[in-house]
Amino acid sequence: MGPNEQRMDRDRTSDSGFLPYAPQLEDVANLLTSHIAELRRTSPDEVRSTFQGLEPSYRLVFKRELCLKHDDLTPDDHKGRRPLRLAGHEKLVLAVASSEDALKVLARLLEKGRVAAVKAANKAEKGRHATNPLVIDVSNLAAGARESHRQDIELIELHPSDCGMVASWKPPPRISFEQLDEIISLKHLHTHPELGLRGPICSCTFLGGGGGSDVIQAAALAKLFERADDAIKVHAVISIRTLYSKSTSAGEKRSVWNPNDLADPKHNLLDSANGDLKIGPQHRGNARFVEDAIAGDFGNVRLVIDDKSQDGLRRSRYEGAIGNDVDSIIVIDTGGDVLGGMDPSTKKRAPDQDSRTQFATAKIAARRDLNAIVAIAAVGVDAPGDAQKKLEASDAVYYRFTANDKDHLMELYSRWHFNGSPANLKQYPERYGKTPLAMLASFDLQEGECGYHALPLPESVINDFGNPWACITWITSEMSCLVLANQAKLLSVIAPPKKN
């Protein structure tokens, strides 16, 4: 280590608020656990054992934050890579009930702060004013933390302040099903008046509405529907993807090829597919290509490109992929972000791609008189604060997965290598998704239970400083349910017609 690095390291570990900074990854655990043990006046071995017992993604967050590959930057650079200063964390570490609680709440603060730092860096690069989030006053969190166990049951919010950011507790937006009707089978959905279906579901196309791994949840639910009723036939499973990947900061242009094509094994099949490509198990792709995982289980898996620069082609692409011989479409939303507003003035908007998919498929359904349902998996992972009100206003219903359903889903996610196991992530690094992992985590909870879990996301996306994924996620037992709503009704609530 050079003199400058020694100076920077010494400054960061001696200034109040900085957690100990390690020059080598292997030093993170020892320095951090010694720091916590000193504050709490307990055994370093006990804290070290607790650290090793944390879910692996908690440890990844600490390794990322406490062993940054940094430059000699000033506080005004907004590069998003400088160590975070948690001012007042010493009192918080003492206030919580245990060393485990201390480690978990510090990890959540570091993760929340890093996401804020990246957003600030992006704003600064675009010439917009950005609050410096690298200094976070966490002293308010210490008040009552031991008595209320807030670190286990509440969200952390960051607010701009004169020095940077201030942290506070906030109750999570727990979604209750008390005011929603429960359905006990997926077999006779057309008999439930709230869903407003035109008739039985016989031939159905399932769409992953928000890109990413949504098609995996669409495929899993298609299998559940098939199991519920032999009369239901899955016509197609459709993956809606943007032309450029947004999963990582790389932003690659999407490409799919057939390595068995002797003439040109790297030819991008999307170039000649007019934005609608049938996927087989032999296909490979870039930009988090996952569609091949399910291609062997369905006769018709399609990848449809949602290119916002070609709005005129969207409906024709969707229509062609949905097919003519169908009576129903089910658009899968994962996490509940579709419940955000669909106009620029909304505080928490639904992602643009989700909105485009909903509007395009709703027009197709109306023109062709199709049953159209929005099915929300793991509701609450990404839902806005007013999700409860919107679900009630749209007469949504819910279906609670049975023990057999859970076993079947776990088998499917394991077979498709989407269960987050270390072996799967090593062999299939593209096969991950926050929502499927959250849903699987909820299977271990009893009704009414909730808590934080560090989901087993790949190290590459947790450590992506251009687009870091937040792995520490609030999990509730309600995520073991499927929420269903009539698409037209739901859109009338989340995207009401504009008044003239």
C-alpha positions in Angstrom: 0.0 0.0 0.0 1.4 3.4 -1.0 1.6 6.5 1.3 -1.5 8.1 -0.1 -3.5 4.9 0.3 -2.2 4.5 3.9 -3.3 8.1 4.6 -6.7 7.6 3.1 -7.2 4.3 4.9 -6.1 5.8 8.2 -8.4 8.9 7.7 -11.4 6.7 7.0 -11.0 4.4 9.9 -10.3 7.2 12.4 -13.0 9.7 11.4 -16.3 9.2 13.3 -18.9 7.6 11.1 -16.6 5.6 8.8 -16.7 1.8 9.2 -13.2 0.3 9.0 -12.0 0.2 5.4 -10.0 -2.9 4.3 -7.3 -2.8 1.6 -7.9 -6.5 0.9 -11.2 -8.4 0.7 -10.1 -11.0 3.1 -9.5 -8.3 5.8 -13.1 -7.0 5.7 -14.6 -9.6 8.2 -11.9 -9.2 10.8 -11.8 -5.4 10.7 -15.6 -5.0 10.8 -16.3 -7.6 13.5 -13.5 -6.2 15.7 -15.1 -2.8 15.3 -18.6 -4.0 16.3 -17.1 -6.1 19.2 -15.3 -3.0 20.5 -18.4 -0.9 20.3 -20.6 -3.5 22.0 -17.8 -4.6 24.4 -18.3 -8.2 23.4 -16.1 -11.0 22.1 -14.7 -10.5 18.6 -15.0 -14.3 18.0 -18.7 -14.1 18.8 -19.3 -11.3 16.3 -17.1 -13.0 13.7 -19.2 -16.2 14.1 -22.3 -14.1 13.7 -20.9 -12.4 10.5 -20.1 -15.8 9.0 -23.7 -17.0 9.7 -25.3 -14.1 7.8 -26.9 -14.9 4.4 -24.1 -14.6 1.9 -25.5 -11.5 0.2 -25.2 -9.5 3.5 -21.5 -10.4 3.5 -21.2 -9.3 -0.2 -22.6 -5.9 0.6 -20.0 -5.4 3.3 -17.2 -6.6 1.1 -18.3 -4.2 -1.7 -18.6 -1.2 0.6 -15.6 -1.8 2.9 -13.1 -2.7 0.2 -13.9 -0.3 -2.6 -11.6 0.1 -5.6 -11.4 3.9 -5.3 -9.6 6.9 -6.7 -8.5 9.9 -4.8 -11.8 11.8 -5.2 -13.2 14.9 -3.5 -16.6 14.9 -1.8 -18.0 16.8 -4.8 -17.1 14.3 -7.5 -20.3 12.2 -7.1 -18.7 9.2 -8.7 -20.7 6.9 -6.4 -17.6 4.9 -5.4 -16.3 6.6 -2.3 -16.9 5.0 1.1 -20.1 6.0 2.8 -20.0 7.7 6.2 -22.7 6.6 8.6 -22.6 9.4 11.1 -23.8 8.2 14.5 -23.7 4.5 13.7 -21.9 3.9 17.0 -25.0 4.7 19.0 -27.1 2.6 16.7 -24.8 -0.4 17.1 -25.2 -0.1 20.9 -29.0 0.5 20.7 -30.0 -2.7 18.9 -30.5 -6.0 20.7 -27.7 -8.1 19.2 -24.6 -8.1 17.1 -26.6 -9.8 14.4 -29.1 -6.9 14.4 -26.2 -4.4 14.2 -24.6 -6.1 11.2 -27.9 -6.4 9.4 -29.0 -2.8 9.9 -25.6 -1.5 8.9 -25.7 -3.6 5.7 -29.1 -2.1 4.9 -27.8 1.4 5.4 -24.8 0.8 3.2 -27.0 -0.8 0.5 -29.5 2.1 0.6 -26.8 4.7 0.6 -25.0 3.1 -2.3 -28.1 3.1 -4.5 -28.6 6.8 -3.5 -25.0 7.5 -4.4 -25.3 6.0 -7.8 -28.5 7.9 -8.5 -26.7 11.1 -7.5 -23.8 10.3 -9.7 -26.2 9.8 -12.7 -27.9 13.1 -12.0 -24.6 14.9 -11.7 -23.4 13.5 -15.1 -26.6 14.9 -16.7 -25.8 18.3 -15.2 -28.6 18.1 -12.7 -28.3 19.1 -9.0 -27.7 16.1 -6.8 -27.6 15.9 -3.0 -24.3 14.4 -1.7 -25.6 11.0 -0.2 -22.1 9.9 0.9 -22.6 11.2 4.4 -25.7 9.7 6.1 -26.8 10.8 9.6 -28.1 7.6 11.2 -28.3 8.9 14.8 -32.2 9.1 14.7 -32.4 5.3 14.1 -30.9 4.6 17.6 -34.0 6.0 19.4 -36.1 3.1 20.6 -34.4 0.6 18.3 -33.8 -2.0 21.1 -37.3 -1.8 22.5 -39.3 -1.8 19.2 -37.0 -4.0 17.1 -37.5 -1.5 14.3 -34.5 -2.8 12.5 -36.4 -6.0 11.9 -39.8 -4.6 10.9 -39.4 -1.2 9.3 -38.0 0.3 6.2 -35.1 2.8 6.2 -35.7 6.1 4.4 -33.1 8.6 3.4 -33.9 12.3 3.2 -31.7 15.2 2.0 -30.1 17.3 4.6 -27.5 20.1 4.9 -24.6 17.6 5.4 -25.9 14.9 3.0 -28.7 12.6 4.0 -30.6 11.8 7.2 -32.0 8.3 7.9 -35.3 7.5 9.5 -37.6 4.5 10.1 -40.8 4.0 8.1 -43.4 1.3 8.3 -43.2 -1.0 5.2 -46.3 -0.9 2.8 -47.7 -4.2 4.1 -50.5 -5.3 1.7 -53.4 -6.9 3.4 -55.9 -9.2 1.6 -58.6 -8.7 4.2 -60.7 -6.6 1.8 -60.0 -8.9 -1.2 -61.9 -12.0 -2.1 -60.0 -15.3 -1.9 -60.4 -17.9 -4.7 -59.6 -21.5 -3.9 -58.9 -22.7 -7.4 -57.5 -21.4 -10.7 -59.9 -23.7 -12.5 -63.1 -21.6 -12.6 -61.9 -18.0 -12.7 -64.7 -17.1 -15.1 -67.2 -17.8 -12.3 -65.8 -14.9 -10.2 -67.7 -11.8 -11.1 -64.9 -9.5 -9.9 -62.7 -10.7 -12.7 -65.3 -9.9 -15.3 -64.3 -12.7 -17.7 -66.2 -13.3 -20.9 -66.1 -17.1 -20.6 -63.9 -20.0 -19.5 -60.2 -19.9 -20.1 -59.4 -22.7 -22.6 -56.6 -21.4 -24.9 -54.4 -18.9 -23.2 -51.2 -16.9 -23.8 -49.1 -15.9 -20.9 -46.9 -12.7 -21.1 -44.0 -11.6 -18.9 -45.0 -7.9 -18.9 -41.9 -6.2 -17.4 -38.9 -7.8 -19.1 -36.0 -9.4 -17.2 -37.0 -12.7 -15.6 -40.7 -12.0 -15.8 -41.1 -14.7 -18.4 -39.9 -17.3 -15.9 -42.8 -16.4 -13.6 -45.1 -16.4 -16.6 -44.0 -19.9 -17.4 -44.4 -21.1 -13.8 -47.9 -19.7 -13.6 -48.8 -21.3 -16.9 -47.8 -24.7 -15.4 -50.0 -24.0 -12.4 -53.0 -23.2 -14.6 -52.4 -26.4 -16.6 -52.3 -28.4 -13.4 -55.5 -26.8 -12.2 -57.5 -27.6 -15.2 -56.8 -30.2 -18.0 -59.0 -28.1 -20.3 -56.6 -25.2 -20.2 -54.1 -25.2 -23.0 -51.1 -22.8 -23.1 -50.9 -21.4 -26.6 -47.7 -19.4 -26.0 -45.4 -18.0 -23.3 -44.1 -14.6 -24.3 -41.0 -12.7 -23.0 -41.2 -8.9 -23.6 -37.7 -7.5 -23.7 -36.2 -4.1 -24.6 -33.8 -3.8 -27.4 -31.0 -2.8 -25.0 -30.5 -4.6 -21.7 -31.1 -2.6 -18.5 -30.1 -5.3 -16.0 -26.6 -4.1 -15.7 -24.7 -0.8 -16.4 -23.3 -2.3 -19.6 -26.5 -1.7 -21.6 -25.9 -4.3 -24.3 -27.9 -4.5 -27.5 -29.9 -7.7 -27.3 -28.7 -10.6 -29.5 -29.9 -14.2 -29.9 -28.1 -16.8 -32.0 -28.1 -20.6 -32.8 -24.6 -22.1 -32.1 -25.6 -25.1 -34.1 -26.0 -23.1 -37.3 -22.9 -24.3 -39.2 -23.2 -21.4 -41.8 -23.2 -18.6 -39.2 -23.4 -19.6 -35.6 -23.1 -16.0 -34.3 -25.8 -14.5 -36.6 -28.2 -12.4 -34.6 -31.5 -14.0 -35.3 -33.4 -10.9 -34.0 -32.2 -8.9 -37.0 -34.3 -11.0 -39.3 -37.2 -11.8 -37.0 -39.0 -8.5 -37.1 -38.9 -8.3 -33.3 -40.7 -11.6 -32.7 -38.6 -14.7 -32.4 -39.6 -18.2 -31.5 -37.1 -19.5 -28.9 -35.9 -23.1 -28.8 -33.6 -24.9 -26.2 -30.7 -24.6 -28.7 -30.7 -20.8 -28.7 -28.2 -18.7 -26.8 -28.2 -15.0 -26.2 -26.6 -12.1 -24.4 -28.0 -9.4 -22.1 -29.3 -11.8 -19.5 -30.9 -14.2 -21.9 -33.1 -16.6 -19.9 -35.8 -17.7 -22.4 -34.0 -20.9 -23.2 -34.5 -22.1 -19.7 -38.2 -22.8 -20.3 -38.1 -23.6 -24.1 -38.1 -27.3 -23.5 -41.3 -27.2 -21.4 -43.5 -25.3 -23.9 -44.2 -25.7 -27.6 -44.2 -22.0 -28.2 -41.9 -19.6 -26.3 -41.4 -16.2 -28.0 -39.1 -13.3 -27.4 -40.7 -10.0 -28.5 -38.7 -6.8 -28.7 -40.3 -3.7 -27.1 -38.4 -0.9 -28.9 -39.9 2.4 -27.8 -38.6 4.0 -30.9 -40.9 1.8 -32.9 -44.2 2.3 -31.2 -46.1 1.6 -34.4 -44.8 -2.0 -34.5 -45.5 -2.9 -30.9 -49.1 -4.0 -31.2 -48.5 -5.9 -34.4 -45.6 -7.8 -32.8 -47.6 -8.5 -29.7 -50.6 -9.6 -31.7 -48.5 -12.0 -33.8 -46.9 -13.6 -30.8 -50.2 -13.9 -28.9 -51.7 -15.9 -31.8 -55.1 -16.1 -33.3 -56.4 -19.3 -31.6 -56.7 -17.9 -28.1 -59.5 -16.8 -25.9 -57.5 -15.4 -23.0 -54.3 -13.5 -22.2 -52.7 -13.3 -18.8 -50.1 -10.5 -18.3 -47.7 -11.3 -15.5 -46.4 -8.5 -13.3 -43.7 -9.3 -10.8 -43.5 -7.5 -7.5 -46.4 -5.1 -8.0 -44.7 -2.2 -9.7 -47.5 -2.1 -12.3 -49.6 -0.6 -9.5 -47.6 2.6 -9.8 -49.2 5.5 -11.6 -49.0 5.8 -15.4 -48.6 9.5 -15.8 -45.5 11.8 -15.2 -47.0 13.4 -12.1 -47.2 10.2 -10.1 -44.7 9.9 -7.3 -44.0 6.2 -7.9 -44.6 5.4 -11.6 -45.0 2.0 -13.1 -41.9 1.3 -15.3 -42.3 2.4 -18.8 -42.1 -1.0 -20.3 -44.8 -2.4 -18.0 -47.1 0.5 -19.0 -46.5 0.0 -22.7 -47.2 -3.8 -22.4 -50.4 -3.2 -20.4 -51.8 -0.6 -22.9 -50.9 -2.6 -26.0 -52.3 -5.9 -24.7 -55.5 -4.2 -23.4 -56.2 -2.8 -26.9 -55.7 -6.2 -28.4 -58.0 -7.9 -25.9 -60.7 -5.3 -26.4 -60.6 -5.5 -30.2 -60.7 -9.3 -30.2 -63.0 -9.7 -27.2 -60.5 -11.8 -25.2 -60.4 -12.5 -21.5 -57.6 -10.3 -20.1 -56.1 -10.8 -16.6 -53.2 -9.1 -14.8 -51.6 -11.6 -12.5 -49.2 -10.1 -9.9 -46.6 -12.5 -8.4 -44.8 -11.7 -5.1 -46.9 -8.5 -4.6 -45.1 -6.0 -2.4 -41.5 -6.4 -3.6 -41.9 -3.3 -5.8 -45.4 -2.1 -5.0 -46.1 1.6 -4.3 -47.5 2.9 -1.0 -51.1 3.0 -2.3 -51.1 -0.5 -3.7 -53.7 -1.7 -1.2 -56.1 1.0 -2.2 -55.6 0.3 -5.9 -56.1 -3.4 -5.6 -59.4 -2.9 -3.7 -60.6 -0.3 -6.2 -60.0 -2.8 -9.1 -61.8 -5.6 -7.3 -58.7 -7.8 -7.3 -58.8 -11.3 -5.9 -56.1 -13.5 -4.6 -55.1 -17.2 -4.7 -53.0 -18.6 -1.9 -50.5 -21.3 -3.1 -51.1 -24.7 -1.6 -48.4 -26.9 -0.3 -48.5 -28.8 -3.6 -48.3 -25.6 -5.5 -45.2 -24.6 -3.6 -43.5 -27.9 -4.1 -44.3 -27.8 -7.8 -43.0 -24.2 -8.1 -39.8 -25.0 -6.2 -39.2 -28.0 -8.5 -39.8 -25.8 -11.6 -37.4 -23.1 -10.4 -34.8 -25.7 -9.6 -35.1 -27.4 -13.0 -34.9 -24.0 -14.7 -31.9 -23.2 -12.5 -33.6 -20.1 -11.1 -33.5 -21.0 -7.4 -30.4 -19.0 -6.4 -28.3 -21.9 -5.3 -24.5 -21.3 -5.5 -24.2 -24.2 -8.0 -26.9 -22.8 -10.3 -25.5 -19.2 -10.1 -22.0 -20.5 -11.0 -23.2 -22.6 -14.0 -26.0 -20.3 -15.1 -25.0 -16.8 -14.1 -27.8 -15.1 -16.1 -30.6 -17.1 -14.4 -31.6 -14.9 -11.5 -34.4 -12.6 -10.6 -35.3 -10.6 -7.5 -39.0 -11.5 -7.6 -38.8 -15.3 -8.1 -36.2 -15.4 -5.3 -38.5 -13.3 -3.0 -41.4 -15.6 -3.8 -39.4 -18.7 -3.0 -38.2 -17.0 0.3 -41.8 -16.4 1.3 -42.6 -20.1 1.1 -40.8 -20.6 4.5 -43.0 -18.0 6.3 -46.1 -18.8 8.2 -49.2 -16.7 7.4 -48.8 -13.2 8.8 -45.0 -13.5 9.2 -42.6 -11.0 7.6 -38.9 -10.0 7.7 -35.8 -9.1 5.8 -33.9 -11.5 3.6 -30.7 -11.0 1.7 -31.6 -12.7 -1.6 -29.0 -14.8 -3.3 -28.4 -12.6 -6.3 -25.2 -12.9 -8.3 -22.1 -11.1 -7.0 -21.8 -9.3 -10.4 -25.1 -7.4 -10.1 -24.6 -6.6 -6.4 -21.2 -5.2 -7.2 -22.3 -3.4 -10.4 -21.6 0.3 -9.5 -23.4 1.6 -12.5 -26.6 -0.3 -11.5 -26.3 -2.0 -8.1 -29.2 -4.4 -7.3 -30.6 -4.1 -3.8 -30.5 -7.7 -2.5 -31.8 -7.0 1.1 -35.6 -7.3 0.5 -38.7 -7.2 2.7 -40.4 -10.5 2.5 -44.0 -11.2 3.6 -46.2 -14.3 3.7 -48.5 -12.6 1.2 -45.8 -13.1 -1.4 -46.9 -16.7 -1.4 -50.1 -15.7 -3.1 -51.1 -14.7 -6.6 -53.1 -11.5 -7.1 -55.5 -11.4 -10.1 -57.4 -8.5 -11.6 -59.4 -7.8 -14.7 -57.0 -5.9 -16.9 -59.5 -3.2 -18.0 -60.6 -2.6 -14.4 -57.1 -2.3 -13.2 -56.1 0.1 -15.9 -59.2 2.2 -15.1 -57.7 2.6 -11.6 -54.0 3.0 -12.3 -54.4 4.9 -15.6 -57.8 6.6 -15.6 -58.8 8.4 -18.8 -57.6 12.0 -19.0 -60.4 14.6 -18.6 -60.8 17.0 -21.5 
